[in-house]
């Protein structure tokens, strides 16, 4: 089975039942957030991305990201970016996030490769 991994901030979801559509692989607390590392089967990634997008809190704006090999999907409430783990490709998503008020230091999309995962 091929799968994507993703990072979702639990408190950034209006409807946490969307998490039932994926496997929770790990979690950690970071300030007031619970960061969830999730697994999504490759053939369900488009469906899950759409559900997560609809469930993201917009005030303040939250985002999620999913990754697999050389693919990185950054999901905002009204826009989705298809990038690579190469930081040079991230500018459209970071610029968009900053325009929504997301602090630049929070737009790092890490981890974005399986080998970078720490929890």
C-alpha positions as CSV (number, residue, x, y, z in Angstrom):
1,X,0.0,0.0,0.0
2,X,1.3,3.4,-0.9
3,X,0.4,6.2,1.4
4,X,0.8,9.9,2.1
5,X,1.7,11.2,5.5
6,X,0.3,14.6,6.7
7,X,0.5,17.1,9.5
8,X,-2.7,18.5,10.8
9,X,-3.3,20.8,13.8
10,X,-6.2,19.2,15.7
11,X,-7.4,22.6,17.0
12,X,-7.4,23.9,13.4
13,X,-10.3,21.6,12.4
14,X,-13.9,22.7,12.8
15,X,-15.1,19.1,12.5
16,X,-12.6,16.6,13.9
17,X,-14.6,13.6,12.6
18,X,-12.6,14.1,9.4
19,X,-9.8,12.4,11.3
20,X,-11.8,9.2,11.1
21,X,-10.8,9.0,7.4
22,X,-7.1,8.6,8.2
23,X,-4.8,6.8,10.5
24,X,-3.2,8.7,13.4
25,X,0.5,7.8,13.2
26,X,1.8,10.1,16.0
27,X,1.1,13.3,17.9
28,X,2.9,15.9,19.9
29,X,2.0,19.1,21.8
30,X,3.4,22.3,20.6
31,X,2.3,25.4,22.5
32,X,-1.5,25.3,22.5
33,X,-1.7,23.0,19.5
34,X,-1.8,19.2,19.1
35,X,0.1,18.3,16.0
36,X,-1.1,15.1,14.4
37,X,0.9,13.0,12.0
38,X,-1.5,11.1,9.9
39,X,-1.4,8.4,7.2
40,X,-3.7,8.5,4.1
41,X,-3.9,5.8,1.5
42,X,-2.8,7.1,-1.9
43,X,-6.1,6.3,-3.6
44,X,-8.0,8.4,-0.9
45,X,-5.7,11.4,-0.8
46,X,-7.9,13.6,-3.0
47,X,-11.0,12.9,-1.0
48,X,-9.2,13.4,2.3
49,X,-7.6,16.7,1.1
50,X,-11.1,18.0,0.1
51,X,-12.6,17.0,3.5
52,X,-9.7,18.6,5.5
53,X,-10.0,21.7,3.4
54,X,-13.7,22.1,4.2
55,X,-13.0,21.5,7.9
56,X,-10.1,24.0,8.4
57,X,-10.7,26.9,10.7
58,X,-10.5,30.3,8.9
59,X,-10.2,32.8,11.8
60,X,-7.3,32.5,12.4
61,X,-6.3,30.7,9.3
62,X,-5.1,27.1,9.7
63,X,-3.6,24.9,7.0
64,X,-2.5,21.2,6.7
65,X,0.0,19.5,4.5
66,X,0.5,16.0,3.1
67,X,3.6,14.5,1.6
68,X,4.9,11.4,-0.2
69,X,8.2,11.0,-2.0
70,X,8.6,14.1,-4.2
71,X,5.0,15.4,-3.6
72,X,3.9,18.0,-1.1
73,X,0.3,19.1,-0.9
74,X,-0.4,22.2,1.1
75,X,-4.1,22.7,2.0
76,X,-5.6,26.1,3.0
77,X,-9.3,26.7,3.5
78,X,-9.7,28.2,0.0
79,X,-6.7,27.1,-1.9
80,X,-4.5,24.0,-2.5
81,X,-0.9,24.0,-3.6
82,X,0.9,21.0,-5.2
83,X,4.6,21.4,-4.6
84,X,7.7,19.3,-3.9
85,X,9.7,18.9,-0.7
86,X,12.3,21.3,-2.3
87,X,11.9,24.6,-0.4
88,X,12.6,26.5,-3.6
89,X,9.0,25.5,-4.8
90,X,7.3,26.7,-1.6
91,X,7.0,30.5,-2.4
92,X,3.5,30.5,-3.8
93,X,2.2,28.7,-0.7
94,X,4.2,30.8,1.8
95,X,3.2,34.0,0.1
96,X,-0.4,33.0,0.2
97,X,-0.2,31.9,3.8
98,X,1.4,35.2,4.8
99,X,-1.4,37.1,2.9
100,X,-3.9,35.3,5.2
101,X,-2.0,36.3,8.4
102,X,-0.2,33.1,9.0
103,X,3.2,34.0,10.5
104,X,6.1,33.1,8.2
105,X,7.9,31.0,10.8
106,X,4.8,28.7,10.8
107,X,4.9,28.2,7.1
108,X,7.7,25.7,7.1
109,X,5.8,22.5,5.9
110,X,8.0,20.3,8.0
111,X,8.3,17.4,8.0
112,X,7.7,16.9,4.3
113,X,9.6,13.6,3.8
114,X,9.1,10.4,5.8
115,X,12.7,10.4,6.9
116,X,12.3,13.8,8.6
117,X,9.5,12.6,10.9
118,X,10.3,12.7,14.6
119,X,7.0,11.6,16.2
